């Protein structure tokens, strides 16, 4: 396994890569017992997301928005932590098993990810598809399907289930991340690749007037909040640093997210002024966090048990 640790990342500070020691709390967020009183569905979502984070060797972005650890990435032919699954094949499974791959059928390489493994041509074609197409929404959809979230409409675009939450056609409710506290099982989302920062108010206005199309966005699963009073939010997302990574965000004293100001939020992610000489401008967490999707469903779907064949 090729493992890229913090010391190796020092030359890449311009990308927001950390030069401090890794924080053990990030790895422990998925290992400590969950808070008392969580619904069975929230527990199922947390467990599903956490298991995948462990599988990818627990990479994470620290509280300062710096990439503190990175191991295997999306298109590599390397084993994951179970020493059985291959990285690129696991990503292909997120697409295939979430039901989101069918919507990508016209895109080159998508059909190859449906094909059986083992052909040099289709394997290479599928890996190219995984590199060229963002898979973060496929990962979230996979988590929702695997966790048994009722009424969740899987999609290769995060904006589709943000819109569904706004319209009340979802197991989630759209909320303002500046006004409500995130909890385990919720989704926190940002808008990306836009010319201006919108925040929640601008997003709701656009949803209300029907101007939201296939907007580019990104969502991550809340797996822990204010663990042991550490005023930190722990999120797990797919296609973060081209892997399944944990992100740490600061919370205020009331348990709400400390959002960047509209001036500091970066619609395109890392600021253009992020350079080795201006490390303070480098943060993967300076995003347009415009949507908090609050989990409203409480119980996972019951998977029907197979019917036993009658005795002969």
C-alpha positions as CSV (number, residue, x, y, z in Angstrom):
1,X,0.0,0.0,0.0
2,X,1.2,3.5,-0.9
3,X,0.6,5.7,2.1
4,X,1.3,9.4,1.9
5,X,1.8,10.7,5.4
6,X,2.1,14.3,6.7
7,X,5.8,14.6,6.4
8,X,5.6,13.8,2.7
9,X,3.0,16.6,2.2
10,X,5.2,19.5,3.4
11,X,6.1,20.7,-0.1
12,X,2.4,21.0,-1.0
13,X,1.4,23.7,1.5
14,X,0.1,25.8,-1.5
15,X,-2.7,23.2,-1.7
16,X,-3.6,23.5,1.9
17,X,-1.7,20.5,3.0
18,X,-0.9,20.5,6.7
19,X,2.6,20.6,8.2
20,X,1.5,19.7,11.8
21,X,1.2,16.4,13.5
22,X,-2.0,14.4,12.9
23,X,-4.7,14.8,15.5
24,X,-5.8,11.5,17.0
25,X,-9.3,12.8,17.7
26,X,-10.1,12.8,14.0
27,X,-9.5,9.0,13.8
28,X,-11.4,8.4,17.1
29,X,-14.6,10.3,16.1
30,X,-15.9,7.1,14.4
31,X,-14.6,4.8,17.2
32,X,-16.1,6.4,20.3
33,X,-19.7,5.3,21.3
34,X,-22.3,7.4,19.6
35,X,-24.3,9.9,21.7
36,X,-27.2,8.5,23.6
37,X,-30.7,8.9,22.1
38,X,-29.8,8.7,18.4
39,X,-32.4,7.2,16.2
40,X,-31.8,3.8,14.6
41,X,-31.5,5.4,11.2
42,X,-29.0,8.0,12.3
43,X,-26.9,5.2,13.8
44,X,-27.1,3.2,10.6
45,X,-26.0,6.2,8.5
46,X,-23.1,7.0,10.9
47,X,-22.0,3.4,10.9
48,X,-22.1,3.1,7.1
49,X,-20.1,6.3,6.5
50,X,-17.6,5.5,9.3
51,X,-16.9,2.0,8.0
52,X,-16.0,3.4,4.6
53,X,-13.7,6.0,6.2
54,X,-11.9,3.3,8.0
55,X,-11.6,1.2,4.8
56,X,-9.8,4.1,3.1
57,X,-7.2,4.4,6.0
58,X,-8.9,7.3,7.7
59,X,-7.6,10.4,5.7
60,X,-8.8,13.7,7.1
61,X,-8.8,17.5,6.8
62,X,-8.1,19.2,10.1
63,X,-9.8,22.1,11.8
64,X,-7.6,24.6,9.9
65,X,-8.7,23.2,6.6
66,X,-5.4,21.4,5.9
67,X,-5.1,17.9,4.4
68,X,-3.4,16.1,7.3
69,X,-3.4,12.5,6.0
70,X,-3.9,10.8,2.6
71,X,-3.5,7.2,1.7
72,X,-5.1,5.4,-1.3
73,X,-7.0,7.4,-3.9
74,X,-9.8,6.7,-6.3
75,X,-8.2,5.2,-9.4
76,X,-5.4,3.2,-7.8
77,X,-5.0,-0.5,-8.1
78,X,-4.2,-0.7,-4.4
79,X,-5.8,-2.7,-1.6
80,X,-7.9,-0.9,0.9
81,X,-7.7,-1.6,4.7
82,X,-9.4,-5.0,4.5
83,X,-6.6,-6.1,2.2
84,X,-9.2,-7.4,-0.2
85,X,-11.0,-4.6,-1.9
86,X,-9.3,-2.6,-4.6
87,X,-9.6,1.2,-4.5
88,X,-10.9,1.9,-8.0
89,X,-13.2,-1.1,-7.8
90,X,-14.7,0.2,-4.6
91,X,-15.5,3.5,-6.2
92,X,-17.1,1.7,-9.2
93,X,-19.2,-0.1,-6.6
94,X,-20.5,3.3,-5.2
95,X,-21.7,4.2,-8.6
96,X,-23.1,0.8,-9.5
97,X,-24.7,-0.2,-6.1
98,X,-26.3,3.2,-5.5
99,X,-28.2,3.1,-8.7
100,X,-26.6,6.3,-9.9
101,X,-24.6,4.8,-12.7
102,X,-27.6,4.4,-15.0
103,X,-28.0,8.1,-15.2
104,X,-24.5,8.4,-16.5
105,X,-25.0,5.8,-19.3
106,X,-24.3,8.2,-22.2
107,X,-20.9,9.3,-20.7
108,X,-17.8,7.4,-22.0
109,X,-16.7,4.7,-19.6
110,X,-20.0,4.4,-17.6
111,X,-21.0,1.2,-19.4
112,X,-17.6,-0.3,-18.7
113,X,-18.2,0.1,-15.0
114,X,-21.3,-2.0,-15.3
115,X,-19.4,-4.8,-17.0
116,X,-17.8,-7.7,-15.2
117,X,-14.3,-7.1,-13.9
118,X,-11.3,-8.7,-15.5
119,X,-11.2,-7.3,-19.0
120,X,-8.2,-5.1,-19.6
121,X,-10.2,-2.8,-21.9
122,X,-13.3,-2.3,-19.8
123,X,-11.3,-2.1,-16.6
124,X,-9.2,0.7,-18.0
125,X,-12.2,2.4,-19.5
126,X,-14.0,2.3,-16.1
127,X,-11.0,3.7,-14.3
128,X,-10.9,6.6,-16.7
129,X,-14.6,7.3,-16.0
130,X,-13.9,7.4,-12.3
131,X,-11.2,10.0,-12.7
132,X,-13.2,12.2,-15.1
133,X,-16.5,12.2,-13.2
134,X,-17.1,13.5,-9.6
135,X,-18.4,10.6,-7.5
136,X,-19.2,12.4,-4.2
137,X,-22.9,12.2,-4.9
138,X,-22.7,8.6,-5.8
139,X,-21.0,8.0,-2.5
140,X,-23.7,9.8,-0.5
141,X,-26.4,7.9,-2.4
142,X,-24.6,4.6,-1.7
143,X,-24.5,5.5,2.0
144,X,-28.2,6.2,2.0
145,X,-29.1,3.0,0.2
146,X,-26.8,0.9,2.3
147,X,-28.1,2.5,5.5
148,X,-31.7,1.9,4.5
149,X,-32.8,5.6,4.4
150,X,-36.5,5.5,3.3
151,X,-37.6,7.8,0.5
152,X,-34.1,9.0,-0.5
153,X,-33.9,9.5,-4.2
154,X,-30.4,8.5,-5.2
155,X,-28.8,10.9,-7.7
156,X,-25.3,11.6,-9.3
157,X,-26.0,15.3,-8.4
158,X,-26.1,16.5,-4.8
159,X,-28.4,19.4,-5.9
160,X,-31.2,17.0,-6.6
161,X,-31.6,15.9,-3.0
162,X,-31.0,19.4,-1.8
163,X,-33.9,20.4,-4.0
164,X,-36.0,17.5,-2.7
165,X,-35.4,18.5,0.9
166,X,-36.5,22.1,0.0
167,X,-39.7,20.7,-1.6
168,X,-40.5,18.4,1.3
169,X,-40.1,15.3,-0.8
170,X,-37.2,13.8,1.2
171,X,-36.3,12.1,4.4
172,X,-34.3,15.3,5.0
173,X,-35.4,18.9,5.7
174,X,-33.5,21.9,4.3
175,X,-32.2,24.2,7.1
176,X,-29.9,27.1,7.5
177,X,-26.4,25.9,8.7
178,X,-26.0,29.3,10.4
179,X,-29.2,28.9,12.4
180,X,-29.5,25.2,13.3
181,X,-27.2,22.7,15.0
182,X,-25.9,19.7,12.9
183,X,-26.5,16.3,14.3
184,X,-25.4,12.7,13.5
185,X,-27.0,11.5,10.2
186,X,-27.5,15.1,8.8
187,X,-25.9,16.2,5.6
188,X,-23.9,19.4,5.3
189,X,-23.5,20.8,1.7
190,X,-21.7,23.6,-0.1
191,X,-22.1,25.1,-3.5
192,X,-19.1,25.1,-5.8
193,X,-17.7,26.5,-9.0
194,X,-19.8,29.6,-8.8
195,X,-18.8,33.2,-9.5
196,X,-20.3,34.5,-6.2
197,X,-20.9,33.1,-2.8
198,X,-24.7,32.6,-2.2
199,X,-25.0,31.1,1.3
200,X,-28.4,29.7,2.5
201,X,-30.4,32.8,1.7
202,X,-29.3,33.0,-1.9
203,X,-29.8,29.2,-2.3
204,X,-33.4,29.4,-1.0
205,X,-34.2,32.3,-3.2
206,X,-32.9,30.5,-6.2
207,X,-34.8,27.3,-5.3
208,X,-37.9,29.4,-4.8
209,X,-37.8,31.1,-8.2
210,X,-36.9,27.9,-10.0
211,X,-33.5,29.1,-11.3
212,X,-31.6,26.2,-9.8
213,X,-30.6,23.7,-12.5
214,X,-27.8,21.2,-12.4
215,X,-25.8,23.3,-10.0
216,X,-22.5,21.9,-8.8
217,X,-22.5,21.2,-5.1
218,X,-21.1,18.8,-2.6
219,X,-22.5,17.1,0.6
220,X,-20.9,15.2,3.5
221,X,-22.4,13.1,6.3
222,X,-22.2,14.2,9.9
223,X,-20.8,11.4,12.0
224,X,-20.1,13.2,15.2
225,X,-20.7,16.7,16.7
226,X,-19.0,18.3,19.7
227,X,-17.5,15.0,20.8
228,X,-16.5,15.3,24.4
229,X,-17.2,19.0,24.2
230,X,-14.4,19.6,21.6
231,X,-16.5,22.1,19.6
232,X,-15.7,20.1,16.4
233,X,-18.0,18.8,13.7
234,X,-16.9,15.6,12.0
235,X,-18.0,14.9,8.5
236,X,-17.3,12.0,6.1
237,X,-17.5,12.5,2.3
238,X,-16.6,10.8,-0.8
239,X,-14.3,12.2,-3.6
240,X,-12.8,14.5,-0.9
241,X,-9.1,14.6,-1.8
242,X,-10.0,11.8,-4.3
243,X,-10.7,9.4,-1.4
244,X,-13.3,8.9,1.4
245,X,-12.1,11.5,3.9
246,X,-13.2,13.0,7.2
247,X,-13.5,16.8,7.5
248,X,-13.3,18.7,10.8
249,X,-15.1,22.0,11.2
250,X,-15.2,24.2,14.2
251,X,-18.5,24.7,16.1
252,X,-19.3,27.8,18.2
253,X,-20.3,27.5,21.9
254,X,-24.0,26.9,21.0
255,X,-23.1,23.9,18.7
256,X,-23.6,25.7,15.4
257,X,-21.0,25.7,12.6
258,X,-18.5,28.6,12.6
259,X,-19.1,29.5,8.9
260,X,-16.7,31.6,7.0
261,X,-17.9,35.1,6.4
262,X,-19.4,35.8,2.9
263,X,-16.2,37.6,2.1
264,X,-14.0,34.7,3.2
265,X,-16.0,31.9,1.7
266,X,-14.6,30.7,-1.6
267,X,-17.1,29.7,-4.3
268,X,-14.3,27.8,-6.1
269,X,-12.7,26.2,-3.0
270,X,-9.1,27.1,-2.2
271,X,-8.4,30.9,-2.7
272,X,-6.5,32.0,-5.8
273,X,-4.2,33.8,-3.3
274,X,-3.2,30.5,-1.7
275,X,0.6,30.3,-2.2
276,X,3.5,29.1,-0.1
277,X,4.0,32.7,1.0
278,X,0.4,33.2,2.1
279,X,-0.5,30.0,3.9
280,X,-3.3,31.7,5.8
281,X,-5.3,31.8,2.6
282,X,-5.1,28.0,2.2
283,X,-8.1,26.1,3.6
284,X,-10.2,23.4,2.2
285,X,-12.9,24.4,4.7
286,X,-13.5,27.9,3.3
287,X,-16.5,26.8,1.2
288,X,-20.0,28.2,0.6
289,X,-21.7,26.0,3.2
290,X,-25.2,26.9,2.0
291,X,-27.3,23.9,3.1
292,X,-27.8,21.8,6.2
293,X,-30.1,18.8,5.5
294,X,-31.7,17.7,8.8
295,X,-32.6,14.0,9.0
296,X,-36.3,13.7,9.7
297,X,-36.8,10.0,9.2
298,X,-36.1,7.8,12.2
299,X,-36.1,4.2,11.2
300,X,-34.3,2.4,8.4
301,X,-36.2,0.4,5.8
302,X,-36.8,-3.2,6.7
303,X,-35.2,-5.5,4.1
304,X,-37.6,-8.4,3.4
305,X,-36.3,-11.7,4.6
306,X,-36.0,-14.4,1.9
307,X,-39.0,-16.8,1.9
308,X,-38.0,-20.3,2.7
309,X,-38.8,-23.0,0.1
310,X,-41.5,-25.4,1.2
311,X,-40.3,-28.7,2.5
312,X,-40.7,-31.5,0.1
